[in-house]
Structure formats: structure tokens, C-alpha cells
Amino acid sequence: MDDVFEEWVRDTAQKECISKWADALIRLGASWESFRRDEDEIVNDFVQVGGIPLLAARDIVKVAKEEIERSHAPMAIFWDLENMPIPENCSGRDVTTRLKSILSPYGNLVQFRAYASIGLNLIPQQKRSDLQLSGCHLVDCPHNGRKEVADKMIIVDAMQFAFLNPNGATLCFVTGDVDYAYLLAVLQRPKWRTIVISKGTMSSMLHVNCDMRMRWETDILQACVPVISSVATPQELVQVRNESGSMVASPSKSGDSDVQNENSRPDHDEQSVLVRLDEDARYDEKATANTKTHPISSTEPPITNNSDISEPLPDVRLQIDFLTAKQQWTDE
């Protein structure tokens, strides 16, 4: 919370009474909790301890208390999913959780809506399920030959939310469409705070007319955990990028990759685990092949070439009996 307060104090768009005495407030160790006390007590501390003039101290306390009231104001998130889709390597649950977390200091979330045409099949069913289970209401925007359907619905819903909260509200727009610039210009009132989350670093009229700007890539996606397929096998994971950005090599499907010495790497290393799995699989295949070629045991007795056979085989015995009977018949 103190980091949020320091960021708020050092904001270049802040009022003069705050930006001028920002360093003094930081030295005093001021935080949002400091402004929850009695107003006269806070002013006396700023004047006597911080050396801030009386009028400036009163203005600082007034602005800070108004900001605290705005932080408890109702907040709505309007997400243009057609313009800012969820990446394939991120889950809808992680993205929505990050959005809620980073926006929590700026209001009480009462509406969380994502707009897209379900009929276009731009959002997989799994991600739609993640959004629903995470408390995000998915608003279907069927085009039916029309354009900018989602944009128009977002503009109407945002204006309705703002005028239903005349005492103060926070409106967050997750989009990169500059068509929202006029809406943001209309909402530039002290009682309404607007936040835009968009891609890239280039500024446009969309960012000029909002109170606060965040980056989609760094502030949201960077904090999300990439999704790894549950059906992947060690042989399919040829190259895995760990969190530090280094490449970890694992055996290919052919199993021809060189195996490093196990003593040269720790047991918990991901590469060693994958290599051991592949080694075990190849060992089992080799053992199975050897068993088929040279059986260890058999239920049938081994056949020996013993020349001292006391009794002829059945076929030989029948042939001898036939020859004996034929010789007797000839003699008669």
C-alpha cells in the first residue's frame, strides 16, 4: 500500500500541492493510513515535523482524503476481448486474477464485463469457462453483418455506470481502440476516474484523456503463469524455457541426444529428470527385446541331442512294425 501511495504522490499529473511537497511527504513516511486520522492532527504534524506551510498542508490533507474516498468508490472493468484477446499460453483465470489484483487499490469492483462475439469462435471454450468461473461476465456481441458492435455496447454500458454513480466511480477499459478517446474525454470529471490498459508504449488520444494508464504486456501478462499442455511427454519437450530465460535441452523423439554425466548435475535439475525418463524407457525396450531373443525360463523342458535313446519315437516305431509285418507276409 505504501508503494501505491508513493507512486500516487510522484505522479506528474498530480496537483501542485502534492507534487511540490512530494519529497517531504516521502521523508515523513506518510502513507494512506496517515490520512485516516483527524484532519487537524495531520496538519499539525506536517507543519511542525515536516516544515510544510499551513495552507499547503491543509490542501494536501484535503486531496488525500478525497483520494481515499475514491478508492472505496464502485469500480467497473470493461474488457474488449476482440481487441485484447487472452494469449494462448495464458489462462483466463490468471489474467482475470491479475486484473483484479492490480486494480484493487482504485475502487471496489462491482462490475467485470468482457465483450466479444461468441459466434466468431475467437475465444476457446476453456477460456470462456475460466472467465465465467473467475467472476467475469462474458457479454455476447453478435455482429450479424454490423461493425464495432462490442465498442458501441461498451460505450453505452460505461456511460450508464458513470451516471448511476454520480458521487464517484472508477471505470477501467481494457482496450487499444482509439475510438474510446471521446468517451474518456467526456468522463474527465473529478468524481470519475478512468484507467486504460492497452498494448505497446506509443501514446495516443486514448491515453491523453484518461487519468491512469497501464501496459497489457508488462503490468498484466508478465505476472501470469504460462500454460503447459498436460499431454506433453518428456520426448516432446525438446526445449523448455525456464523462468530465468535459459534454454533447457531434453532428449528428442529419436533418443539420439547425448546424455550428460549424472554426477555433473543436481538431482532436481529439470534436464536430468527428462534424460533419466528417456534412459529408463530405452532400457525397458532393450530388456524386452533381449527376453524375446533369449528367454530366461520356459515351461517346456529343453530339447537335448542325446544319442542313447532307449525307445524310438512314435513315428519311427510305427514304421518298424510295418516293415516287420511285410517281411513275414513275404516269407509265407
C-alpha positions in Angstrom: 0.0 0.0 0.0 2.9 2.4 0.7 4.3 1.7 -2.8 0.9 2.8 -4.2 0.9 5.9 -2.1 4.5 6.9 -3.2 3.5 6.3 -6.9 0.5 8.5 -6.4 2.5 11.3 -4.8 5.1 11.3 -7.5 2.6 11.2 -10.4 3.4 14.0 -12.8 -0.3 14.7 -13.4 -0.8 15.2 -9.6 -2.0 18.5 -8.2 0.6 21.2 -7.4 0.2 21.0 -3.7 1.1 17.2 -3.8 3.9 17.3 -6.5 5.6 20.3 -4.8 5.9 18.6 -1.4 6.2 15.0 -2.6 9.8 14.6 -1.3 8.8 16.0 2.1 5.9 13.6 2.4 8.1 10.6 1.5 10.7 11.7 4.1 8.0 11.9 6.8 7.0 8.3 5.9 3.5 9.3 5.0 1.1 6.6 3.8 -2.6 6.2 3.2 -3.0 5.2 6.9 -1.6 8.6 7.9 -4.6 10.4 6.4 -7.2 8.3 8.3 -6.7 10.3 11.5 -8.2 13.6 12.4 -7.6 16.4 9.9 -6.2 18.9 12.4 -3.8 16.4 13.8 -2.4 15.5 10.4 -2.0 19.2 9.5 -0.1 19.9 12.8 2.3 17.0 12.1 3.0 18.3 8.5 3.7 21.8 9.7 5.7 21.1 12.9 7.7 18.0 11.8 7.8 18.2 8.0 8.1 22.0 7.7 5.2 22.2 5.2 3.3 25.6 5.2 -0.1 25.6 6.8 -2.2 26.3 3.7 -0.2 23.7 1.7 -0.7 21.1 4.5 -4.4 21.7 4.5 -4.6 21.3 0.7 -2.6 18.1 0.9 -4.8 16.6 3.5 -8.0 17.5 1.6 -6.7 16.0 -1.7 -5.5 12.8 0.0 -8.8 12.3 1.9 -10.7 12.7 -1.4 -8.4 10.1 -3.0 -9.2 7.7 -0.1 -12.9 8.2 -0.7 -12.4 7.5 -4.4 -10.5 4.3 -3.6 -13.7 2.9 -2.0 -15.9 4.1 -4.9 -17.6 1.5 -7.1 -15.4 0.2 -10.0 -16.3 -1.4 -13.3 -14.0 -3.2 -15.8 -14.9 -3.1 -19.5 -12.8 -5.5 -21.4 -12.8 -5.5 -25.2 -11.9 -9.2 -25.9 -11.9 -8.8 -29.6 -9.3 -6.1 -29.4 -7.3 -7.5 -26.5 -7.7 -11.3 -26.5 -6.2 -13.7 -24.0 -2.9 -15.2 -25.3 -2.8 -18.9 -26.0 -0.1 -19.5 -23.3 -2.1 -17.8 -20.6 -5.3 -18.9 -18.8 -8.4 -16.8 -18.4 -8.2 -17.4 -14.7 -4.7 -15.9 -14.3 -5.5 -12.8 -16.4 -8.7 -12.0 -14.5 -7.0 -12.6 -11.2 -4.2 -10.2 -12.2 -6.6 -7.5 -13.3 -8.5 -7.7 -10.0 -5.3 -7.5 -8.0 -3.7 -4.6 -9.8 -6.9 -2.5 -9.8 -7.9 -3.3 -6.2 -6.4 -0.1 -4.8 -8.6 2.1 -7.0 -12.1 1.0 -6.1 -14.5 -1.7 -5.1 -15.1 -4.0 -8.1 -18.9 -4.3 -8.7 -18.9 -5.0 -12.4 -16.4 -7.1 -14.5 -17.5 -7.5 -18.1 -15.8 -8.9 -21.2 -17.3 -8.2 -24.7 -16.9 -10.4 -27.7 -18.8 -12.2 -30.4 -19.0 -15.9 -29.4 -20.1 -16.9 -32.9 -16.8 -15.8 -34.3 -15.0 -18.6 -32.3 -12.3 -16.2 -31.3 -12.3 -17.4 -27.6 -11.9 -21.1 -26.9 -14.4 -22.8 -24.7 -11.8 -23.4 -21.9 -11.0 -19.7 -21.7 -14.7 -18.7 -21.7 -15.2 -21.2 -18.8 -12.2 -19.6 -17.0 -13.7 -16.1 -17.3 -17.1 -17.3 -16.0 -15.7 -19.1 -13.0 -13.4 -16.1 -12.2 -16.4 -13.7 -11.9 -16.1 -12.1 -15.3 -19.4 -11.7 -17.1 -19.0 -12.6 -20.8 -21.2 -10.3 -23.0 -22.1 -11.8 -26.4 -21.8 -9.2 -29.2 -23.2 -10.8 -32.3 -22.2 -8.8 -35.4 -24.8 -10.1 -37.9 -23.1 -8.0 -40.7 -22.5 -5.0 -38.5 -19.2 -3.5 -37.3 -17.9 -2.2 -34.0 -20.8 -3.9 -32.1 -18.6 -4.6 -29.0 -17.3 -1.0 -29.0 -20.8 0.5 -29.0 -22.0 -1.8 -26.3 -19.1 -0.9 -24.1 -19.6 2.9 -24.6 -23.3 2.6 -23.6 -22.6 0.4 -20.6 -19.8 2.7 -19.4 -21.9 5.9 -19.6 -24.8 4.1 -17.8 -22.4 3.0 -15.0 -20.9 6.5 -14.7 -24.3 8.3 -14.4 -25.6 5.7 -12.0 -22.7 6.7 -9.6 -22.7 10.5 -9.6 -20.8 10.7 -6.3 -17.8 8.9 -7.7 -16.7 5.8 -9.6 -13.7 4.2 -11.3 -14.0 3.0 -14.9 -11.3 0.7 -16.3 -11.1 0.0 -20.0 -9.0 -2.9 -21.3 -8.6 -1.9 -25.0 -6.3 -0.4 -27.5 -9.0 1.1 -29.7 -8.6 4.9 -30.1 -12.4 5.2 -30.7 -12.9 5.3 -26.9 -11.0 8.6 -26.7 -14.1 10.8 -26.9 -15.8 8.7 -24.2 -12.8 9.2 -21.9 -12.9 13.0 -22.6 -16.5 13.1 -21.5 -15.7 11.2 -18.4 -12.9 13.6 -17.3 -14.6 14.8 -14.2 -13.2 14.9 -10.6 -15.8 12.4 -9.5 -15.0 9.8 -12.1 -11.6 8.2 -12.5 -10.7 6.4 -15.8 -8.0 3.8 -16.3 -6.8 2.4 -19.6 -4.9 -0.9 -20.1 -3.6 -1.2 -23.6 -0.7 -2.7 -25.6 2.6 -1.0 -26.6 4.3 2.1 -25.4 3.1 4.6 -28.0 0.8 7.3 -26.6 -2.4 8.3 -28.4 -5.5 10.3 -27.7 -6.8 7.2 -25.8 -4.1 7.8 -23.2 -4.2 11.6 -23.1 -7.8 11.6 -21.9 -7.5 9.0 -19.2 -6.4 9.5 -15.6 -4.1 6.5 -15.4 -2.5 4.2 -18.0 -1.2 0.6 -17.6 0.5 -1.7 -20.1 -1.1 -5.0 -21.1 2.3 -6.8 -21.7 4.2 -5.8 -18.5 1.6 -5.0 -15.9 -0.8 -7.9 -16.7 0.6 -10.7 -18.8 4.1 -10.7 -17.3 2.6 -11.7 -13.9 0.6 -14.6 -15.5 2.0 -18.2 -15.5 2.3 -19.7 -19.0 0.1 -22.7 -19.6 1.8 -26.0 -20.5 -0.2 -28.8 -22.1 -1.0 -31.7 -19.8 -0.5 -34.3 -22.6 3.1 -33.3 -23.3 5.7 -36.1 -22.9 9.4 -35.9 -22.0 10.3 -36.8 -25.6 8.1 -33.9 -26.9 9.7 -31.3 -24.6 12.8 -30.8 -26.7 13.4 -27.4 -25.4 11.9 -25.9 -22.3 12.5 -22.3 -21.2 12.8 -21.9 -17.5 11.9 -18.7 -15.5 15.3 -17.2 -15.8 15.1 -17.3 -19.6 17.8 -20.0 -20.2 17.1 -22.9 -22.5 17.0 -26.4 -21.0 17.5 -29.2 -23.5 15.9 -32.6 -23.3 16.1 -35.8 -25.4 14.4 -35.7 -28.8 12.0 -38.3 -30.0 14.7 -40.4 -31.7 16.6 -40.6 -28.4 19.9 -39.9 -30.1 20.8 -36.8 -28.0 23.9 -37.1 -25.8 23.4 -37.9 -22.2 25.5 -35.9 -19.8 27.1 -37.4 -16.8 24.6 -37.7 -13.9 27.3 -36.7 -11.4 27.8 -33.3 -13.1 24.2 -32.0 -12.5 21.9 -32.0 -9.4 19.1 -34.5 -9.0 16.4 -31.8 -9.0 17.6 -30.4 -12.3 14.8 -30.5 -14.9 17.1 -31.7 -17.7 18.4 -34.6 -15.7 14.9 -35.7 -14.9 13.9 -35.7 -18.5 17.0 -37.6 -19.5 16.5 -40.2 -16.9 12.9 -40.8 -18.0 14.2 -41.4 -21.6 17.0 -43.7 -20.4 14.6 -45.8 -18.4 12.3 -46.1 -21.4 15.1 -47.2 -23.7 16.4 -49.7 -21.1 13.0 -51.3 -20.8 12.7 -51.6 -24.6 16.2 -53.3 -24.8 15.4 -55.7 -21.9 12.1 -56.7 -23.6 14.0 -57.4 -26.9 16.6 -59.5 -25.1 14.0 -61.5 -23.3 12.3 -62.4 -26.6 15.6 -63.5 -28.2 17.0 -65.4 -25.2 14.2 -66.4 -22.9 15.3 -66.8 -19.3 12.8 -69.5 -18.4 10.3 -71.7 -20.2 7.6 -74.1 -19.1 8.7 -76.7 -21.7 11.8 -78.9 -20.9 14.8 -78.2 -23.0 15.5 -80.4 -26.0 18.8 -82.3 -25.9 20.7 -84.3 -28.6 21.1 -87.5 -26.6 22.2 -90.4 -28.8 21.3 -93.1 -26.2 17.6 -93.0 -26.7 16.2 -96.4 -25.4 12.8 -96.0 -27.0 12.2 -94.8 -30.6 9.9 -92.1 -31.3 6.2 -93.0 -32.1 6.5 -92.3 -35.9 9.7 -94.5 -36.1 8.1 -97.3 -34.1 5.1 -97.5 -36.5 7.4 -97.7 -39.5 9.4 -100.6 -38.0 6.2 -102.5 -37.2 5.0 -102.1 -40.8 8.3 -103.3 -42.3 8.3 -106.4 -39.9 4.8 -107.4 -40.9 5.6 -107.0 -44.6 8.7 -109.3 -44.3 6.7 -112.0 -42.5 4.0 -112.0 -45.2 6.7 -112.3 -47.9 8.3 -115.3 -46.2 4.9 -117.1 -46.0 
